[in-house]
Amino acid sequence: MIYLDNAATTKLSDKAGKELLYWASSNYFNPSASYNQAFEVAQALAGARERLKKMLGAKTGDIIFTSGATESNNLAIRGSVRDGDWNYIFSAGEHASVLNVAKALQSEGKNVKFIPLTKDGDVDLSALKNLVDSKTRFVSCMFVNSVSGAINDIASLSKIVKECAPRALIHVDGVQAFCKTPFKSAELDVDLFSISAHKFHGPKGIGALYVKNKAILKNMIYGGGQEFDKRSGTENVPGIMAMLVAAEETDVKSNLLKAEKLNNIFVKQLDCEGIEYVGSCKKSPYILTFICNGVNGETLVRMLEKEVVVGRGSACSSKKAGNHVLESMGYPLNKIKGLVRVSFNASIDENDVKEAGQIVKQNYLELLEKVK
């Protein structure tokens, strides 16, 4: 079986797995306890924050460890909401863990606006200029879109927001970018940045939120005061240390080149009439989304799963009809029906990708013949 749904989750690396086991079974002490062994764990945890912050390219700010990107996104948004005549802006292509919070804010009477997407899948920055104003409290935009692979120009977005609303907070869901796309958060000029370990060969159930100034966030989980009193609860030290190892063993630039090569190999094998690739702007090579015209994408995914595992967009929204990202890009429902997403990691063998492309093409053509 060839696994090509790495945007949904990745295999835990051997090194991260060993680190996870060590901190879970050997050095398992609670960092909040008062004895010496616990103090050593607390020191390791403090070091992990600084090392992760360095990987993000941040010179200031703090790392708040969470259970993953969904919690990080919720903390960033909910922790930033304030009473008063404010508006909150979100891109129309956000992950469910952002989009559904935005909808909840709407139902609570908050003034919520959405930045439309271009036909290429990135946020429409010209439209943003007409949305942001002096009453804008918060702007959230995904760095790399998990469905289309479009890479948003976060630095330009930040510049627009800061010029029109200097007090506004900027949040980035960086799940598909961290350890995959070279960047420095300081150059992006954002206030909050979410990551999730299982997207880059770390364990599930652990993530982080970078906060430029932790004073901006309200306390969301009350308890013993861990994580700067913003997210109480005993820290998941094994997950944190394994996440750090997974991140530090990643060669971002080298892996990016490998992903580009794998992407090109797959496209070359899949090339046939009826296949329509989504978006044409600057995209992450880790994500390749296409429309299989004339067939049901879900049926094709089921046909393939014994030989090739692929996806249909965000795993968190896979059970819902349609696709809000493609709808925002202007795709009609009959096109969206044929949506398939493949996503790579740098350790995949080139021959496997070549074989996978051939298998997808063969099954698509067979299915197309059956439905004619």
C-alpha positions in Angstrom: 0.0 0.0 0.0 1.3 3.4 -1.0 0.3 6.2 1.4 -0.3 9.6 -0.3 -2.4 11.4 2.3 0.3 13.1 4.2 -1.5 16.4 4.5 -4.0 14.5 6.7 -1.3 12.9 8.9 2.2 11.6 8.7 3.9 8.5 10.0 5.8 9.0 13.3 9.5 9.1 12.7 11.7 6.5 14.4 13.7 9.2 16.2 10.5 10.9 17.4 9.1 7.6 18.5 12.2 6.8 20.6 12.0 10.2 22.2 8.3 9.8 23.0 9.0 6.5 24.7 11.9 7.9 26.7 9.9 10.7 28.2 6.9 8.5 28.8 8.6 5.6 30.5 12.1 6.7 31.8 12.0 10.4 32.5 8.2 10.6 33.2 8.2 13.1 36.1 5.6 15.9 36.3 7.4 19.2 35.6 5.2 21.0 38.1 6.3 18.8 41.0 8.9 20.1 43.6 11.6 17.4 43.6 14.8 17.4 41.6 13.8 15.0 38.9 10.7 17.1 38.1 12.9 20.2 38.1 15.1 18.7 35.4 12.0 17.9 33.3 10.8 21.5 33.7 14.2 22.7 32.5 13.9 20.5 29.4 10.5 21.8 28.8 11.7 25.4 29.0 14.5 24.5 26.6 12.0 23.0 24.1 10.1 26.3 24.0 13.2 28.2 23.1 14.3 25.7 20.5 10.9 25.6 18.8 10.7 29.4 18.9 14.0 29.5 17.1 12.8 27.1 14.4 9.8 29.5 13.9 12.3 32.3 13.3 10.9 34.3 16.2 13.2 36.6 18.2 10.5 37.4 20.8 7.3 35.9 22.2 6.4 32.6 23.7 5.3 29.1 22.8 2.1 27.7 24.4 1.9 23.9 24.1 -1.6 22.6 23.2 -3.2 19.3 22.1 -2.9 20.2 18.4 -3.8 22.8 15.8 -7.5 22.7 16.6 -6.9 23.8 20.1 -4.3 26.3 19.1 -6.6 27.8 16.6 -9.5 28.0 19.1 -7.2 29.5 21.7 -5.9 32.1 19.3 -9.4 33.2 18.3 -11.4 32.8 21.5 -8.5 34.2 23.5 -8.5 37.3 21.4 -12.2 38.1 21.4 -13.2 41.2 23.4 -16.4 43.0 24.2 -17.1 46.1 22.1 -17.8 47.2 18.6 -15.1 45.1 16.9 -15.0 43.1 13.7 -13.3 39.8 13.1 -12.0 38.7 9.7 -11.3 35.2 8.4 -10.3 33.9 5.0 -13.0 31.9 3.3 -10.6 28.9 2.9 -9.9 28.2 6.5 -9.8 24.8 8.2 -12.9 23.7 10.1 -11.2 24.5 13.4 -11.1 28.2 12.3 -14.1 28.4 10.1 -16.5 26.9 12.6 -15.3 29.2 15.4 -15.9 32.1 13.1 -19.5 30.9 12.5 -19.9 30.5 16.2 -18.8 34.1 16.7 -21.4 35.1 14.2 -24.2 33.3 16.0 -23.1 35.1 19.2 -23.6 38.4 17.5 -20.1 39.3 16.6 -19.3 41.2 13.4 -17.6 38.6 11.3 -16.3 39.1 7.8 -14.8 36.7 5.3 -12.0 37.3 2.8 -12.9 35.7 -0.5 -10.5 33.5 -2.4 -9.2 34.0 -5.9 -9.8 31.3 -8.6 -6.2 30.2 -7.9 -7.1 29.5 -4.2 -5.2 32.2 -2.4 -6.8 35.0 -0.4 -7.9 38.0 -2.4 -5.8 40.8 -0.9 -7.5 43.5 -2.8 -10.8 42.4 -1.2 -9.1 42.4 2.2 -8.3 46.1 1.8 -12.1 46.8 1.7 -12.8 44.7 4.7 -10.3 45.8 7.3 -10.8 49.1 9.2 -10.0 50.7 12.5 -12.5 48.5 14.3 -10.9 45.2 13.1 -9.8 43.3 16.2 -8.6 40.0 14.6 -7.6 38.6 11.2 -7.0 34.9 10.6 -5.5 33.4 7.4 -4.1 29.9 6.6 -0.5 30.0 5.4 -0.7 27.0 3.1 -4.2 25.9 2.1 -4.8 22.3 3.1 -7.1 21.7 0.1 -5.7 23.6 -2.8 -2.1 23.9 -1.6 -2.1 27.6 -2.3 0.6 29.6 -0.4 -0.8 32.8 0.9 1.3 36.0 0.9 1.2 36.4 4.7 3.7 39.3 4.8 1.6 41.3 2.3 -1.5 40.5 4.3 0.1 41.6 7.5 1.2 44.9 5.9 -2.3 45.7 4.7 -3.8 44.9 8.1 -1.2 46.9 10.1 -1.7 49.9 7.9 -5.5 49.9 8.2 -5.8 48.5 11.7 -2.7 48.9 13.8 -4.3 47.3 16.9 -5.5 44.2 15.0 -4.1 40.8 15.9 -3.0 38.6 13.0 -3.3 34.8 13.4 -1.9 32.2 11.0 -2.8 28.5 10.8 0.7 27.3 9.8 -0.1 23.6 10.0 0.8 22.8 6.3 3.7 25.3 6.3 5.8 24.6 9.4 8.7 22.2 8.5 7.6 22.3 4.9 7.9 25.9 3.7 10.9 28.1 4.5 9.9 31.2 6.5 10.6 33.3 9.6 7.7 34.5 11.7 9.4 37.8 12.4 9.4 38.5 8.6 5.7 37.6 8.4 4.9 40.0 11.2 2.1 38.0 12.8 0.9 37.8 16.4 -0.2 34.1 16.6 0.9 31.0 14.7 -0.5 27.5 15.0 1.4 24.2 14.4 0.5 20.5 14.8 3.2 17.8 15.3 1.5 15.0 13.4 1.8 16.9 10.1 5.6 16.6 10.2 6.2 13.1 11.6 5.6 13.9 15.2 2.9 12.3 17.4 -0.8 13.1 17.3 -2.3 15.0 20.2 0.4 17.7 20.5 0.8 21.1 18.9 1.7 24.6 19.8 0.6 28.2 19.5 3.3 30.9 19.1 2.2 34.1 20.7 4.2 37.3 20.2 2.8 38.9 23.3 1.0 36.4 25.7 -0.7 39.3 27.5 -3.1 39.6 24.5 -4.7 36.2 25.2 -7.5 35.6 27.7 -7.2 32.5 30.0 -9.2 29.8 28.3 -8.6 26.7 30.5 -8.5 27.2 34.2 -6.5 25.0 36.5 -3.0 24.9 37.9 -1.6 27.8 35.9 0.5 25.9 33.4 1.4 27.4 30.0 1.5 30.9 31.3 -1.9 30.4 32.9 -3.5 30.4 29.4 -3.9 26.7 29.1 -3.8 24.9 32.4 -3.2 21.1 32.7 -0.2 18.9 33.2 2.1 19.2 30.1 2.3 16.4 27.6 6.1 16.2 28.0 6.6 13.0 25.9 4.6 14.6 23.0 6.3 17.9 23.3 9.8 16.4 23.2 8.9 14.1 20.4 7.4 17.0 18.4 10.7 18.9 18.9 12.8 16.0 17.7 10.6 15.6 14.6 10.9 19.3 13.8 14.6 19.5 14.4 15.4 16.5 12.2 13.6 18.0 9.3 15.7 19.4 6.5 13.1 21.9 5.1 15.0 23.0 2.0 16.1 19.5 0.9 12.7 18.0 1.6 11.0 20.8 -0.4 13.1 19.9 -3.5 12.2 16.2 -3.0 8.5 17.0 -2.7 8.7 19.0 -6.0 10.3 16.1 -7.7 7.6 13.6 -6.4 4.9 16.0 -7.4 6.2 16.2 -11.0 6.6 12.5 -11.2 3.0 11.9 -10.1 1.6 14.5 -12.5 3.5 13.0 -15.4 2.0 9.5 -14.7 -1.5 10.8 -14.2 -1.6 13.0 -17.3 -4.8 12.2 -19.2 -7.9 13.8 -20.6 -10.5 14.5 -17.9 -8.0 15.4 -15.1 -8.2 19.0 -14.1 -5.7 20.4 -11.6 -6.9 22.8 -9.0 -5.3 26.3 -8.8 -2.4 27.8 -10.8 -0.9 30.2 -8.3 2.1 29.6 -6.1 1.5 26.3 -4.4 3.1 23.9 -2.0 4.5 20.9 -3.8 3.5 18.7 -0.9 -0.2 19.0 -1.9 -1.6 18.1 -5.3 -5.4 18.5 -5.8 -7.2 17.6 -9.0 -10.7 17.1 -10.3 -11.5 13.7 -11.9 -14.2 14.9 -14.2 -17.1 12.5 -14.9 -16.7 10.4 -11.8 -17.4 10.5 -8.0 -14.1 11.3 -6.2 -15.3 9.4 -3.1 -15.9 6.2 -5.2 -12.5 6.5 -6.8 -10.8 6.9 -3.3 -12.5 3.7 -2.2 -11.5 1.8 -5.3 -7.8 2.9 -4.7 -7.5 2.3 -1.0 -6.0 -1.2 -1.1 -3.2 0.0 -3.3 -3.0 3.8 -2.9 -4.3 5.9 0.0 -5.3 9.4 -1.1 -7.7 12.0 0.3 -10.4 14.4 -0.6 -9.3 17.5 1.1 -9.2 18.3 4.8 -9.6 15.1 6.8 -11.6 17.0 9.4 -14.3 17.9 6.9 -14.2 14.7 4.8 -17.6 13.5 5.9 -19.3 16.7 4.7 -20.8 17.2 1.3 -19.1 19.7 -1.0 -16.0 21.6 -0.3 -16.0 25.2 1.0 -12.5 25.9 -0.4 -13.3 24.9 -3.9 -16.7 26.6 -3.7 -14.9 29.8 -2.7 -12.6 29.4 -5.7 -15.7 29.3 -8.0 -15.9 25.6 -8.7 -19.4 24.2 -9.3 -20.7 21.3 -7.3 -20.5 18.9 -10.3 -16.7 19.6 -10.4 -16.2 19.4 -6.7 -17.8 15.9 -6.8 -14.7 14.6 -8.5 -12.2 16.1 -6.1 -9.1 14.1 -5.1 -6.1 15.2 -3.1 -2.7 13.5 -3.0 0.0 14.8 -0.6 3.6 13.8 -0.2 6.4 13.5 2.3 10.1 13.6 1.4 10.8 10.0 2.5 8.5 8.4 -0.2 10.2 6.4 -2.8 10.1 7.9 -6.3 9.2 4.5 -7.9 6.2 4.2 -5.5 5.0 7.7 -6.6 5.4 6.7 -10.2 3.4 3.5 -9.6 0.8 5.3 -7.6 0.2 7.8 -10.5 -0.3 4.9 -12.9 -2.7 3.2 -10.5 -4.8 6.3 -10.0 -5.0 6.9 -13.8 -6.0 3.3 -14.5 -8.7 3.3 -11.9 -10.0 6.7 -13.0 -10.3 5.5 -16.6 -12.0 2.2 -15.5 -14.5 4.1 -13.4 -15.1 6.6 -16.1 -15.9 3.8 -18.5 -18.3 2.2 -16.1 -20.4 5.4 -15.5 -20.7 6.3 -19.2 
